[in-house]
Amino acid sequence: MKNIYIYILIMAAVTYLIRMLPLALIRTEIKNKYIKSFLYYVPYVTLSVMVFPAILTATQDPISAFIGFLVALIAAYFKQGLFTVSILACISVFITELIIL
C-alpha cells in the first residue's frame, strides 16, 4: 500500500513541474513567430491525439466508426455546428451498423 502513495507523490510532482517550469523560466513575451504558432496548435493536436483512437473503438465495427469520422470531418469542413456534426456522425454510424450487421 505504501507504493501507491509514492506513485501519487511522483505524479503530483511531475504534473506540478510541467506547469510551473515554463512560468518560472520564461519571463518575457515570446516573439518568435514559429514558436508562437507551435504553441498555438499544441492544444488542438493534443486533443486530436487523445480522441482519435477512441473514435475508432467506440462502435461495434471499426468500419462504421471510420465512416462516422469521415462524415463528421466533411460536415466540420463545411462549417456546420457542433450539434449538427455530432448528429450526422451518429446517424451515419447507426445506418452503417444496420447495413453491416
ABEGO torsion letter per residue (X at the ends): XAAAAAAAAAAAAAAAAAAAAAAAABABBBABAAAAAAAAAAAAAAAAAAAAAAAAAABABAAAAAAAAAAAAAAAAAGBBAAAAAAAAAAAAAAAAAAAX
